[in-house]
Amino acid sequence: MLIRLLLYITGFILLSSGFLHSMIFLNLIPSGNSTIEYITYLFSHSETYGIPAGALLIHLSTLKKSGSSRT
């Protein structure tokens, strides 16, 4: 249970951090850059990689162990 909670908290921190960094980079669109340039800019900066990594950790924290149950 504690490991799941730590995975969830770590995932949430990574997801929030990546989301905030991607919001900061939204200034590029009004300054004349296209959406494609914005997406390539996001992929070229590692601080936005927290979005998929955080989402994966949150998903992993919700999975249950599949084992044989004894009756």
Secondary structure, DSSP 8 states (H G I E B T S, - for coil): -HHHHHHHHHHHHHHHHHHHHHHHGGGGTTTT--HHHHHHHHHT-GGGGHHHHHHHHHHHHH---------
